[in-house]
Amino acid sequence: MTSAVDAALNRLNLQLPLAARQRSLPPELAALHRAILRSLYERGRPLTCDEIAGMVAPAGADAALLRLAADDLVVLSEDRRNAVGAYPMTTEPTPHRLTLAGRAVNAMCALDALSVTPMFGGEVEIRSTCRVTGQAVRIRQREEDILEAEPAGVVVGIRWQMPHTCHAAHSMCMEMVFLASRQTALSWHGDDLANHSVLTLAEAVGLGASFFKPLLFQEIPVAG
């Protein structure tokens, strides 16, 4: 990784320490979190309450979801009864649409959009827009390789801020965006480089892979 990616990874883990939070879960809930992630990727939706109840009895689906939501590992519906997403994917409307072998799901931010196929494999088509110009963005990606990108100079911008709602998806993630070019990025960050990062697609893919892959592959502690 480059120094820019290393710095961004450290900052992201401080602001949204998903892997550390997953490690702190009871093994049953860590496994449930991974199952929700896999369901979003494989079926384009989270597990249902009935499916969750079958995994966590006798604790119950409601208690399990509330625990995962308390750590912001899943995003809940307004009534807090159902999961609607788990970073990096969601069924809530966002500007970032992913098509995966005939099924579709949304990403919570530009960085998340580039992180799904490095986590799970396969190929994805990302459709989004530039935050500044509104220009259409289309990216085709296989694992950590960018196969196509339109516009050719598209980059990822991150405005660093701590989450200020119960879900980072509704605050911090909204400031991780696609920008049509480096020139566009200049007008976006306004020379405030202490609070902004601009990454190439390759750098953003490396950051996303390093941040999200542990959610699937880190060792789950065994209950003692």
DOLO-467684 format. One record per atom (N, C-alpha, C): x, y, z; residue in one letter; residue number from 1. Coordinates in Angstrom, 3 decimals. Layout:
residues N
east, north, up, resn, resi
X, Y, Z, A, NUM
...
//
This chain:
residues 224
east, north, up, resn, resi
0.832, -1.196, 0.000, M, 1
0.000, 0.000, 0.000, M, 1
0.869, 1.249, 0.000, M, 1
0.322, 2.339, -0.527, T, 2
1.021, 3.618, -0.505, T, 2
0.849, 4.272, 0.852, T, 2
1.657, 5.288, 1.106, S, 3
1.532, 6.011, 2.371, S, 3
0.160, 6.656, 2.498, S, 3
-0.408, 7.115, 1.373, A, 4
-1.742, 7.713, 1.412, A, 4
-2.792, 6.685, 1.830, A, 4
-2.661, 5.464, 1.332, V, 5
-3.609, 4.411, 1.684, V, 5
-3.420, 3.991, 3.133, V, 5
-2.175, 3.847, 3.573, D, 6
-1.902, 3.496, 4.973, D, 6
-2.509, 4.529, 5.919, D, 6
-2.313, 5.807, 5.597, A, 7
-2.839, 6.869, 6.450, A, 7
-4.361, 6.840, 6.472, A, 7
-4.975, 6.626, 5.305, A, 8
-6.432, 6.575, 5.236, A, 8
-6.981, 5.365, 5.991, A, 8
-6.290, 4.226, 5.896, L, 9
-6.740, 3.029, 6.604, L, 9
-6.690, 3.248, 8.118, L, 9
-5.624, 3.828, 8.602, N, 10
-5.524, 4.103, 10.036, N, 10
-6.636, 5.042, 10.495, N, 10
-6.898, 6.055, 9.692, R, 11
-7.928, 7.027, 10.058, R, 11
-9.315, 6.389, 10.024, R, 11
-9.559, 5.568, 9.028, L, 12
-10.856, 4.914, 8.905, L, 12
-11.092, 3.944, 10.056, L, 12
-10.050, 3.198, 10.441, N, 13
-10.200, 2.267, 11.556, N, 13
-10.407, 2.985, 12.885, N, 13
-9.912, 4.196, 13.008, L, 14
-10.178, 4.980, 14.211, L, 14
-11.615, 5.479, 14.247, L, 14
-12.123, 5.874, 13.091, Q, 15
-13.452, 6.471, 13.050, Q, 15
-14.570, 5.439, 12.964, Q, 15
-14.307, 4.309, 12.335, L, 16
-15.342, 3.288, 12.173, L, 16
-14.678, 1.910, 12.312, L, 16
-14.338, 1.489, 13.518, P, 17
-13.534, 0.274, 13.713, P, 17
-14.368, -1.008, 13.598, P, 17
-14.814, -1.307, 12.390, L, 18
-15.718, -2.439, 12.197, L, 18
-15.072, -3.766, 12.576, L, 18
-13.837, -4.000, 12.135, A, 19
-13.194, -5.287, 12.424, A, 19
-13.003, -5.468, 13.926, A, 19
-12.588, -4.422, 14.637, A, 20
-12.417, -4.520, 16.085, A, 20
-13.754, -4.790, 16.773, A, 20
-14.792, -4.154, 16.290, R, 21
-16.112, -4.380, 16.885, R, 21
-16.578, -5.811, 16.646, R, 21
-16.319, -6.325, 15.438, Q, 22
-16.717, -7.709, 15.174, Q, 22
-15.955, -8.675, 16.077, Q, 22
-14.658, -8.424, 16.282, R, 23
-13.848, -9.296, 17.144, R, 23
-14.371, -9.327, 18.575, R, 23
-15.004, -8.252, 19.002, S, 24
-15.484, -8.184, 20.383, S, 24
-16.824, -8.890, 20.584, S, 24
-17.449, -9.340, 19.505, L, 25
-18.752, -9.983, 19.603, L, 25
-18.628, -11.412, 20.120, L, 25
-19.685, -11.931, 20.760, P, 26
-19.752, -13.375, 20.985, P, 26
-19.672, -14.110, 19.640, P, 26
-19.064, -15.282, 19.591, P, 27
-18.885, -15.992, 18.318, P, 27
-20.182, -16.158, 17.530, P, 27
-21.283, -16.412, 18.203, E, 28
-22.573, -16.588, 17.527, E, 28
-22.974, -15.331, 16.760, E, 28
-22.730, -14.161, 17.356, L, 29
-23.116, -12.916, 16.694, L, 29
-22.124, -12.524, 15.610, L, 29
-20.836, -12.839, 15.801, A, 30
-19.861, -12.594, 14.733, A, 30
-20.215, -13.427, 13.505, A, 30
-20.609, -14.682, 13.723, A, 31
-21.010, -15.537, 12.604, A, 31
-22.277, -15.002, 11.949, A, 31
-23.199, -14.485, 12.746, L, 32
-24.421, -13.894, 12.184, L, 32
-24.092, -12.683, 11.323, L, 32
-23.178, -11.836, 11.796, H, 33
-22.796, -10.664, 11.018, H, 33
-22.248, -11.074, 9.652, H, 33
-21.414, -12.093, 9.630, R, 34
-20.865, -12.570, 8.364, R, 34
-21.960, -13.152, 7.475, R, 34
-22.923, -13.822, 8.070, A, 35
-24.022, -14.387, 7.282, A, 35
-24.863, -13.281, 6.648, A, 35
-25.055, -12.186, 7.357, I, 36
-25.797, -11.049, 6.797, I, 36
-25.025, -10.452, 5.621, I, 36
-23.712, -10.314, 5.773, L, 37
-22.892, -9.814, 4.669, L, 37
-23.003, -10.719, 3.448, L, 37
-22.907, -12.020, 3.656, R, 38
-22.968, -12.961, 2.527, R, 38
-24.344, -12.951, 1.869, R, 38
-25.398, -12.795, 2.659, S, 39
-26.739, -12.729, 2.087, S, 39
-26.900, -11.496, 1.204, S, 39
-26.371, -10.369, 1.642, L, 40
-26.435, -9.156, 0.827, L, 40
-25.725, -9.355, -0.498, L, 40
-24.567, -10.008, -0.458, Y, 41
-23.835, -10.239, -1.695, Y, 41
-24.510, -11.292, -2.567, Y, 41
-24.915, -12.392, -1.995, E, 42
-25.425, -13.519, -2.780, E, 42
-26.873, -13.341, -3.214, E, 42
-27.679, -12.613, -2.414, R, 43
-29.100, -12.494, -2.714, R, 43
-29.578, -11.056, -2.870, R, 43
-28.704, -10.105, -2.602, G, 44
-29.096, -8.705, -2.726, G, 44
-29.989, -8.228, -1.608, G, 44
-30.006, -8.949, -0.486, R, 45
-30.824, -8.564, 0.666, R, 45
-30.204, -9.138, 1.938, R, 45
-30.488, -8.517, 3.090, P, 46
-30.025, -9.099, 4.353, P, 46
-30.842, -10.342, 4.702, P, 46
-30.429, -11.042, 5.727, L, 47
-31.230, -12.128, 6.258, L, 47
-32.538, -11.584, 6.829, L, 47
-33.593, -12.366, 6.722, T, 48
-34.866, -11.999, 7.334, T, 48
-34.823, -12.297, 8.834, T, 48
-35.821, -11.793, 9.551, C, 49
-35.891, -12.068, 10.987, C, 49
-36.014, -13.566, 11.249, C, 49
-36.794, -14.260, 10.439, D, 50
-36.937, -15.708, 10.626, D, 50
-35.606, -16.418, 10.404, D, 50
-34.875, -15.995, 9.380, E, 51
-33.568, -16.600, 9.122, E, 51
-32.598, -16.326, 10.262, E, 51
-32.640, -15.112, 10.794, I, 52
-31.769, -14.765, 11.912, I, 52
-32.150, -15.562, 13.154, I, 52
-33.450, -15.687, 13.414, A, 53
-33.905, -16.434, 14.590, A, 53
-33.412, -17.875, 14.547, A, 53
-33.303, -18.435, 13.350, G, 54
-32.824, -19.806, 13.225, G, 54
-31.347, -19.958, 13.535, G, 54
-30.613, -18.830, 13.570, M, 55
-29.178, -18.883, 13.835, M, 55
-28.813, -18.552, 15.277, M, 55
-29.662, -17.788, 15.970, V, 56
-29.254, -17.247, 17.264, V, 56
-30.129, -17.708, 18.419, V, 56
-31.059, -18.619, 18.197, A, 57
-31.896, -19.105, 19.299, A, 57
-30.985, -19.628, 20.411, A, 57
-31.317, -19.395, 21.686, P, 58
-32.551, -18.784, 22.161, P, 58
-32.474, -17.272, 22.342, P, 58
-31.379, -16.640, 21.938, A, 59
-31.244, -15.203, 22.169, A, 59
-32.317, -14.406, 21.454, A, 59
-32.714, -14.859, 20.253, G, 60
-33.758, -14.172, 19.517, G, 60
-33.210, -13.177, 18.525, G, 60
-33.944, -13.032, 17.418, A, 61
-33.502, -12.155, 16.334, A, 61
-33.457, -10.700, 16.761, A, 61
-34.455, -10.249, 17.522, D, 62
-34.507, -8.835, 17.900, D, 62
-33.281, -8.437, 18.721, D, 62
-32.951, -9.250, 19.716, A, 63
-31.808, -8.934, 20.569, A, 63
-30.507, -8.964, 19.779, A, 63
-30.386, -9.928, 18.871, A, 64
-29.171, -10.035, 18.065, A, 64
-29.002, -8.816, 17.169, A, 64
-30.075, -8.411, 16.503, L, 65
-29.994, -7.251, 15.617, L, 65
-29.677, -5.976, 16.392, L, 65
-30.287, -5.821, 17.544, L, 66
-30.033, -4.623, 18.332, L, 66
-28.582, -4.569, 18.795, L, 66
-27.996, -5.715, 19.117, R, 67
-26.582, -5.736, 19.505, R, 67
-25.697, -5.358, 18.326, R, 67
-25.958, -5.933, 17.148, L, 68
-25.157, -5.588, 15.976, L, 68
-25.323, -4.112, 15.616, L, 68
-26.536, -3.599, 15.749, A, 69
-26.781, -2.197, 15.434, A, 69
-26.113, -1.274, 16.442, A, 69
-26.043, -1.687, 17.705, A, 70
-25.392, -0.864, 18.728, A, 70
-23.924, -0.639, 18.393, A, 70
-23.301, -1.615, 17.735, D, 71
-21.917, -1.479, 17.280, D, 71
-21.827, -0.924, 15.861, D, 71
-22.943, -0.547, 15.286, D, 72
-23.021, -0.048, 13.910, D, 72
-22.419, -1.032, 12.916, D, 72
-22.616, -2.319, 13.167, L, 73
-22.213, -3.344, 12.208, L, 73
-23.316, -3.639, 11.213, L, 73
-24.553, -3.360, 11.581, V, 74
-25.667, -3.427, 10.649, V, 74
-26.464, -2.135, 10.750, V, 74
-27.183, -1.824, 9.686, V, 75
-28.090, -0.687, 9.652, V, 75
-29.508, -1.235, 9.726, V, 75
-30.313, -0.657, 10.606, L, 76
-31.669, -1.147, 10.825, L, 76
-32.698, -0.266, 10.123, L, 76
-33.852, -0.854, 9.886, S, 77
-35.001, -0.124, 9.376, S, 77
-35.467, 0.897, 10.421, S, 77
-36.342, 1.793, 10.023, E, 78
-36.794, 2.847, 10.935, E, 78
-37.455, 2.277, 12.184, E, 78
-38.164, 1.157, 12.044, D, 79
-38.798, 0.555, 13.212, D, 79
-37.846, -0.322, 14.018, D, 79
-36.602, -0.438, 13.559, R, 80
-35.542, -1.172, 14.250, R, 80
-35.888, -2.651, 14.415, R, 80
-36.648, -3.176, 13.475, R, 81
-37.029, -4.590, 13.537, R, 81
-36.298, -5.440, 12.506, R, 81
-35.739, -4.809, 11.480, N, 82
-35.118, -5.545, 10.377, N, 82
-33.796, -4.897, 9.984, N, 82
-32.861, -5.726, 9.549, A, 83
-31.626, -5.203, 8.957, A, 83
-31.913, -4.765, 7.529, A, 83
-31.377, -3.622, 7.149, V, 84
-31.480, -3.174, 5.760, V, 84
-30.113, -3.134, 5.087, V, 84
-29.036, -3.201, 5.884, G, 85
-27.706, -3.185, 5.293, G, 85
-26.648, -3.564, 6.298, G, 85
-25.472, -3.859, 5.783, A, 86
-24.271, -4.100, 6.597, A, 86
-23.095, -3.664, 5.750, A, 86
-22.295, -2.755, 6.242, Y, 87
-21.189, -2.194, 5.473, Y, 87
-20.375, -3.310, 4.806, Y, 87
-20.245, -3.239, 3.478, P, 88
-20.393, -2.092, 2.572, P, 88
-21.691, -2.050, 1.751, P, 88
-22.671, -2.938, 2.010, M, 89
-23.855, -3.042, 1.134, M, 89
-25.126, -2.699, 1.879, M, 89
-26.128, -2.239, 1.115, T, 90
-27.395, -1.861, 1.711, T, 90
-28.521, -1.998, 0.695, T, 90
-29.728, -2.171, 1.200, T, 91
-30.913, -2.129, 0.341, T, 91
-31.549, -0.740, 0.354, T, 91
-31.042, 0.177, 1.182, E, 92
-31.532, 1.547, 1.173, E, 92
-31.085, 2.247, -0.121, E, 92
-31.856, 3.223, -0.594, P, 93
-31.435, 3.967, -1.792, P, 93
-30.152, 4.759, -1.515, P, 93
-29.203, 4.645, -2.430, T, 94
-27.963, 5.440, -2.375, T, 94
-27.588, 5.806, -3.809, T, 94
-26.607, 6.681, -4.000, P, 95
-26.175, 6.995, -5.374, P, 95
-25.359, 5.894, -6.034, P, 95
-25.061, 4.804, -5.317, H, 96
-24.069, 3.834, -5.783, H, 96
-24.739, 2.469, -6.000, H, 96
-25.021, 2.152, -7.257, R, 97
-25.735, 0.925, -7.620, R, 97
-24.748, -0.125, -8.109, R, 97
-24.836, -1.326, -7.566, L, 98
-23.953, -2.422, -7.944, L, 98
-24.755, -3.510, -8.643, L, 98
-24.238, -3.989, -9.760, T, 99
-24.820, -5.139, -10.444, T, 99
-23.815, -6.274, -10.403, T, 99
-24.270, -7.411, -9.855, L, 100
-23.396, -8.560, -9.607, L, 100
-24.047, -9.791, -10.218, L, 100
-23.595, -10.203, -11.388, A, 101
-24.091, -11.435, -12.023, A, 101
-25.612, -11.502, -12.019, A, 101
-26.247, -10.421, -12.449, G, 102
-27.687, -10.418, -12.604, G, 102
-28.479, -9.998, -11.387, G, 102
-27.839, -9.813, -10.253, R, 103
-28.540, -9.310, -9.077, R, 103
-27.984, -7.931, -8.746, R, 103
-28.740, -7.182, -7.971, A, 104
-28.346, -5.806, -7.704, A, 104
-28.464, -5.499, -6.216, A, 104
-27.612, -4.608, -5.762, V, 105
-27.634, -4.112, -4.389, V, 105
-26.961, -2.750, -4.415, V, 105
-27.153, -1.955, -3.393, N, 106
-26.523, -0.649, -3.328, N, 106
-25.313, -0.685, -2.394, N, 106
-24.372, 0.214, -2.639, A, 107
-23.256, 0.423, -1.721, A, 107
-23.514, 1.682, -0.919, A, 107
-22.953, 1.735, 0.288, M, 108
-23.221, 2.872, 1.155, M, 108
-22.426, 4.109, 0.760, M, 108
-21.293, 3.920, 0.073, C, 109
-20.484, 5.061, -0.361, C, 109
-19.614, 4.620, -1.528, C, 109
-18.856, 5.538, -2.069, A, 110
-17.985, 5.216, -3.200, A, 110
-16.927, 4.199, -2.804, A, 110
-16.323, 4.378, -1.631, L, 111
-15.322, 3.418, -1.170, L, 111
-15.937, 2.033, -1.011, L, 111
-17.122, 1.967, -0.437, D, 112
-17.808, 0.683, -0.260, D, 112
-18.086, 0.016, -1.595, D, 112
-18.474, 0.813, -2.586, A, 113
-18.778, 0.255, -3.903, A, 113
-17.584, -0.491, -4.484, A, 113
-16.386, 0.027, -4.233, L, 114
-15.166, -0.579, -4.763, L, 114
-14.649, -1.726, -3.902, L, 114
-15.316, -2.006, -2.780, S, 115
-14.825, -2.989, -1.819, S, 115
-15.530, -4.333, -1.909, S, 115
-16.645, -4.412, -2.619, V, 116
-17.469, -5.624, -2.578, V, 116
-16.802, -6.794, -3.288, V, 116
-16.338, -6.590, -4.515, T, 117
-15.741, -7.723, -5.225, T, 117
-14.366, -8.110, -4.672, T, 117
-13.549, -7.202, -4.101, P, 118
-12.369, -7.680, -3.392, P, 118
-12.712, -8.580, -2.201, P, 118
-13.846, -8.337, -1.566, M, 119
-14.266, -9.180, -0.434, M, 119
-14.724, -10.558, -0.891, M, 119
-15.561, -10.589, -1.926, F, 120
-16.305, -11.805, -2.262, F, 120
-15.862, -12.463, -3.564, F, 120
-15.123, -11.739, -4.393, G, 121
-14.773, -12.264, -5.704, G, 121
-15.819, -11.918, -6.745, G, 121
-15.588, -12.388, -7.972, G, 122
-16.528, -12.112, -9.052, G, 122
-16.329, -10.742, -9.653, G, 122
-17.281, -10.348, -10.459, E, 123
-17.210, -9.081, -11.182, E, 123
-18.403, -8.219, -10.804, E, 123
-18.205, -6.918, -10.806, V, 124
-19.259, -5.980, -10.468, V, 124
-19.234, -4.824, -11.454, V, 124
-20.419, -4.314, -11.752, E, 125
-20.535, -3.040, -12.460, E, 125
-21.088, -2.025, -11.477, E, 125
-20.381, -0.917, -11.340, I, 126
-20.769, 0.164, -10.437, I, 126
-21.300, 1.315, -11.278, I, 126
-22.462, 1.817, -10.900, R, 127
-22.994, 3.018, -11.548, R, 127
-23.269, 4.048, -10.463, R, 127
-22.706, 5.235, -10.656, S, 128
-22.849, 6.293, -9.677, S, 128
-22.778, 7.634, -10.407, S, 128
-22.529, 8.697, -9.662, T, 129
-22.374, 10.023, -10.263, T, 129
-21.281, 10.782, -9.525, T, 129
-20.677, 11.739, -10.197, C, 130
-19.719, 12.654, -9.573, C, 130
-20.472, 13.571, -8.609, C, 130
-19.977, 13.688, -7.386, R, 131
-20.636, 14.532, -6.389, R, 131
-20.705, 15.989, -6.835, R, 131
-19.689, 16.489, -7.555, V, 132
-19.630, 17.904, -7.911, V, 132
-20.378, 18.202, -9.203, V, 132
-20.115, 17.439, -10.252, T, 133
-20.645, 17.767, -11.580, T, 133
-21.933, 17.029, -11.922, T, 133
-22.229, 15.947, -11.222, G, 134
-23.374, 15.116, -11.574, G, 134
-23.125, 14.197, -12.749, G, 134
-21.909, 14.219, -13.270, Q, 135
-21.567, 13.362, -14.415, Q, 135
-21.694, 11.895, -14.033, Q, 135
-22.205, 11.094, -14.965, A, 136
-22.357, 9.663, -14.721, A, 136
-20.991, 9.006, -14.548, A, 136
-20.906, 8.091, -13.589, V, 137
-19.703, 7.295, -13.342, V, 137
-20.068, 5.834, -13.555, V, 137
-19.258, 5.149, -14.338, R, 138
-19.453, 3.710, -14.558, R, 138
-18.105, 3.017, -14.413, R, 138
-18.064, 2.000, -13.576, I, 139
-16.831, 1.252, -13.331, I, 139
-17.140, -0.229, -13.413, I, 139
-16.289, -0.951, -14.109, R, 140
-16.383, -2.417, -14.122, R, 140
-15.128, -2.950, -13.451, R, 140
-15.335, -3.849, -12.484, Q, 141
-14.252, -4.268, -11.606, Q, 141
-14.332, -5.778, -11.368, Q, 141
-13.191, -6.426, -11.321, R, 142
-13.108, -7.833, -10.917, R, 142
-12.100, -7.943, -9.797, R, 142
-12.575, -8.287, -8.612, E, 143
-11.748, -8.350, -7.415, E, 143
-10.994, -7.027, -7.254, E, 143
-9.676, -7.018, -7.258, E, 144
-8.969, -5.754, -7.042, E, 144
-8.514, -5.099, -8.346, E, 144
-9.018, -5.579, -9.476, D, 145
-8.647, -5.032, -10.783, D, 145
-9.766, -4.170, -11.348, D, 145
-9.440, -2.935, -11.729, I, 146
-10.383, -2.069, -12.438, I, 146
-10.286, -2.412, -13.925, I, 146
-11.391, -2.895, -14.502, L, 147
-11.409, -3.303, -15.903, L, 147
-11.767, -2.136, -16.822, L, 147
-12.707, -1.309, -16.394, E, 148
-13.117, -0.129, -17.159, E, 148
-13.514, 0.952, -16.177, E, 148
-13.317, 2.216, -16.579, A, 149
-13.765, 3.332, -15.756, A, 149
-14.143, 4.497, -16.657, A, 149
-15.320, 5.021, -16.435, E, 150
-15.800, 6.203, -17.166, E, 150
-16.362, 7.190, -16.131, E, 150
-15.855, 8.433, -16.159, P, 151
-14.775, 8.973, -16.988, P, 151
-13.419, 8.386, -16.594, P, 151
-12.470, 8.486, -17.494, A, 152
-11.182, 7.814, -17.297, A, 152
-10.437, 8.328, -16.068, A, 152
-10.637, 9.584, -15.706, G, 153
-9.897, 10.166, -14.587, G, 153
-10.625, 10.145, -13.259, G, 153
-11.686, 9.367, -13.138, V, 154
-12.490, 9.375, -11.921, V, 154
-11.655, 8.987, -10.702, V, 154
-11.882, 9.677, -9.587, V, 155
-11.180, 9.426, -8.333, V, 155
-12.209, 9.318, -7.215, V, 155
-11.731, 8.941, -6.029, V, 156
-12.581, 8.847, -4.847, V, 156
-12.167, 9.927, -3.861, V, 156
-13.125, 10.679, -3.387, G, 157
-12.875, 11.700, -2.382, G, 157
-13.470, 11.297, -1.046, G, 157
-12.733, 11.544, 0.028, I, 158
-13.208, 11.274, 1.383, I, 158
-13.119, 12.563, 2.187, I, 158
-14.239, 13.024, 2.696, R, 159
-14.257, 14.138, 3.651, R, 159
-14.324, 13.514, 5.044, R, 159
-13.268, 13.667, 5.798, W, 160
-13.154, 12.956, 7.072, W, 160
-14.001, 13.622, 8.143, W, 160
-14.879, 12.839, 8.717, Q, 161
-15.700, 13.306, 9.823, Q, 161
-16.138, 12.100, 10.634, Q, 161
-16.331, 12.292, 11.917, M, 162
-16.841, 11.222, 12.751, M, 162
-18.322, 11.020, 12.454, M, 162
-18.820, 9.775, 12.565, P, 163
-20.261, 9.557, 12.422, P, 163
-21.026, 10.410, 13.438, P, 163
-22.107, 11.033, 12.998, H, 164
-22.874, 11.859, 13.928, H, 164
-24.352, 11.472, 13.952, H, 164
-24.648, 10.267, 13.498, T, 165
-25.962, 9.664, 13.712, T, 165
-25.701, 8.253, 14.229, T, 165
-26.777, 7.507, 14.493, C, 166
-26.571, 6.157, 15.028, C, 166
-25.913, 5.245, 14.005, C, 166
-25.996, 5.576, 12.726, H, 167
-25.354, 4.789, 11.685, H, 167
-24.421, 5.679, 10.865, H, 167
-23.171, 5.263, 10.700, A, 168
-22.241, 5.998, 9.835, A, 168
-22.761, 6.069, 8.407, A, 168
-23.574, 5.092, 8.010, A, 169
-24.138, 5.092, 6.657, A, 169
-24.918, 6.360, 6.360, A, 169
-25.472, 6.978, 7.389, H, 170
-26.318, 8.149, 7.193, H, 170
-25.594, 9.454, 7.485, H, 170
-24.292, 9.393, 7.711, S, 171
-23.524, 10.615, 7.961, S, 171
-22.153, 10.500, 7.300, S, 171
-21.224, 9.833, 7.934, M, 172
-19.855, 9.737, 7.450, M, 172
-19.767, 9.178, 6.029, M, 172
-20.533, 8.129, 5.752, C, 173
-20.454, 7.492, 4.429, C, 173
-20.915, 8.414, 3.311, C, 173
-21.770, 9.368, 3.638, M, 174
-22.297, 10.255, 2.606, M, 174
-21.246, 11.226, 2.089, M, 174
-20.092, 11.275, 2.768, E, 175
-19.003, 12.155, 2.340, E, 175
-17.834, 11.366, 1.761, E, 175
-18.102, 10.143, 1.281, M, 176
-17.112, 9.336, 0.563, M, 176
-17.666, 9.155, -0.846, M, 176
-17.103, 9.880, -1.795, V, 177
-17.796, 10.131, -3.052, V, 177
-16.896, 9.891, -4.257, V, 177
-17.531, 9.707, -5.401, F, 178
-16.810, 9.716, -6.673, F, 178
-16.710, 11.148, -7.180, F, 178
-15.552, 11.470, -7.765, L, 179
-15.303, 12.774, -8.371, L, 179
-14.763, 12.541, -9.778, L, 179
-15.237, 13.314, -10.731, A, 180
-14.975, 13.030, -12.144, A, 180
-13.497, 13.097, -12.516, A, 180
-12.713, 13.893, -11.795, S, 181
-11.299, 14.071, -12.155, S, 181
-10.557, 14.715, -11.000, S, 181
-9.240, 14.737, -11.100, R, 182
-8.421, 15.451, -10.113, R, 182
-8.769, 16.939, -10.088, R, 182
-9.049, 17.499, -11.255, Q, 183
-9.410, 18.918, -11.314, Q, 183
-10.713, 19.160, -10.574, Q, 183
-11.676, 18.282, -10.758, T, 184
-12.934, 18.390, -10.023, T, 184
-12.685, 18.282, -8.522, T, 184
-11.771, 17.394, -8.146, A, 185
-11.465, 17.212, -6.729, A, 185
-10.922, 18.489, -6.094, A, 185
-10.196, 19.295, -6.860, L, 186
-9.660, 20.541, -6.323, L, 186
-10.769, 21.461, -5.857, L, 186
-11.825, 21.572, -6.665, S, 187
-12.939, 22.432, -6.273, S, 187
-13.729, 21.829, -5.127, S, 187
-13.703, 20.506, -5.017, W, 188
-14.453, 19.823, -3.955, W, 188
-13.807, 20.021, -2.592, W, 188
-12.471, 19.844, -2.493, H, 189
-11.862, 19.932, -1.166, H, 189
-11.400, 21.334, -0.804, H, 189
-11.328, 22.239, -1.772, G, 190
-11.000, 23.629, -1.465, G, 190
-9.691, 23.814, -0.711, G, 190
-8.706, 22.962, -1.008, D, 191
-7.380, 23.021, -0.379, D, 191
-7.379, 22.648, 1.105, D, 191
-8.496, 22.123, 1.611, D, 192
-8.551, 21.659, 3.004, D, 192
-8.086, 20.206, 3.044, D, 192
-6.793, 19.998, 2.872, L, 193
-6.264, 18.644, 2.759, L, 193
-6.111, 17.959, 4.110, L, 193
-6.222, 18.702, 5.187, A, 194
-6.179, 18.073, 6.506, A, 194
-7.439, 17.247, 6.758, A, 194
-8.532, 17.644, 6.147, N, 195
-9.815, 16.981, 6.389, N, 195
-10.361, 16.260, 5.163, N, 195
-9.561, 16.176, 4.105, H, 196
-9.989, 15.521, 2.874, H, 196
-8.864, 14.635, 2.340, H, 196
-9.253, 13.538, 1.712, S, 197
-8.310, 12.699, 0.969, S, 197
-8.864, 12.472, -0.423, S, 197
-7.972, 12.438, -1.406, V, 198
-8.337, 12.105, -2.774, V, 198
-7.492, 10.909, -3.191, V, 198
-8.157, 9.817, -3.572, L, 199
-7.487, 8.564, -3.902, L, 199
-7.785, 8.164, -5.340, L, 199
-6.790, 7.620, -6.010, T, 200
-7.050, 6.986, -7.292, T, 200
-7.964, 5.783, -7.062, T, 200
-8.537, 5.257, -8.143, L, 201
-9.362, 4.062, -7.990, L, 201
-8.546, 2.910, -7.419, L, 201
-7.313, 2.742, -7.894, A, 202
-6.473, 1.656, -7.387, A, 202
-6.208, 1.824, -5.892, A, 202
-5.940, 3.055, -5.459, E, 203
-5.720, 3.295, -4.036, E, 203
-6.981, 3.035, -3.232, E, 203
-8.124, 3.469, -3.749, A, 204
-9.385, 3.250, -3.037, A, 204
-9.720, 1.766, -2.938, A, 204
-9.441, 1.008, -3.999, V, 205
-9.662, -0.445, -3.953, V, 205
-8.771, -1.073, -2.884, V, 205
-7.499, -0.675, -2.832, G, 206
-6.594, -1.203, -1.821, G, 206
-7.042, -0.864, -0.407, G, 206
-7.514, 0.354, -0.216, L, 207
-8.021, 0.763, 1.090, L, 207
-9.250, -0.054, 1.476, L, 207
-10.197, -0.174, 0.545, G, 208
-11.418, -0.913, 0.846, G, 208
-11.163, -2.376, 1.127, G, 208
-10.268, -2.987, 0.350, A, 209
-9.950, -4.400, 0.574, A, 209
-9.334, -4.604, 1.951, A, 209
-8.399, -3.744, 2.333, S, 210
-7.741, -3.880, 3.629, S, 210
-8.707, -3.633, 4.783, S, 210
-9.655, -2.741, 4.589, F, 211
-10.605, -2.394, 5.642, F, 211
-11.685, -3.455, 5.819, F, 211
-12.206, -3.985, 4.696, F, 212
-13.378, -4.848, 4.768, F, 212
-13.074, -6.342, 4.800, F, 212
-11.993, -6.788, 4.175, K, 213
-11.736, -8.234, 4.135, K, 213
-11.670, -8.885, 5.522, K, 213
-11.117, -8.231, 6.540, P, 214
-11.116, -8.873, 7.853, P, 214
-12.500, -9.236, 8.374, P, 214
-13.532, -8.553, 7.916, L, 215
-14.882, -8.884, 8.379, L, 215
-15.291, -10.293, 7.966, L, 215
-14.695, -10.794, 6.884, L, 216
-15.015, -12.148, 6.423, L, 216
-13.987, -13.166, 6.868, L, 216
-12.744, -12.750, 7.069, F, 217
-11.661, -13.726, 7.194, F, 217
-10.922, -13.704, 8.523, F, 217
-11.172, -12.711, 9.391, Q, 218
-10.472, -12.751, 10.662, Q, 218
-11.039, -13.871, 11.535, Q, 218
-10.199, -14.411, 12.382, E, 219
-10.602, -15.536, 13.229, E, 219
-11.628, -15.087, 14.252, E, 219
-12.714, -15.848, 14.369, I, 220
-13.732, -15.567, 15.366, I, 220
-13.330, -16.222, 16.682, I, 220
-13.238, -15.458, 17.760, P, 221
-12.862, -16.066, 19.041, P, 221
-13.847, -17.162, 19.452, P, 221
-13.329, -18.187, 20.063, V, 222
-14.163, -19.288, 20.549, V, 222
-14.635, -18.969, 21.955, V, 222
-15.930, -19.165, 22.208, A, 223
-16.459, -18.862, 23.538, A, 223
-15.809, -19.767, 24.573, A, 223
-15.387, -19.163, 25.693, G, 224
-14.707, -19.931, 26.721, G, 224
-15.622, -20.308, 27.871, G, 224
//
